[in-house]
Amino acid sequence: MVPTCGKHEELLVQAQSILKKIHETMKLQSGVLNAEGVSHQFLHYDRELENLMGEKERAVGALRQHDEEHGCQNHRGGPEPKIES
């Protein structure tokens, strides 16, 4: 069994949290688009998604850098996860 690294787990949880926010915001934006078209609220979600994508890139970058420097990559193996639609 591969020992877990607390910092790796912390960075992983952070990245997962941001991905969940992106998913939820995209669902909200899709609902607004269907109901109102490209409205003020739609554009608000668009800006929010842009910011979240930047946060995601930084979080994943920090995780990758930590794993490379610390050598504690968590290879869970198995198939690639399915993306829900």
Summary of the structure (lengths in Angstrom):
residues: 85
radius of gyration: 16.4
end to end distance: 33.7
largest distance: 51.9
contacts: 189
relative contact order: 0.18
helix: 73%
strand: 0%
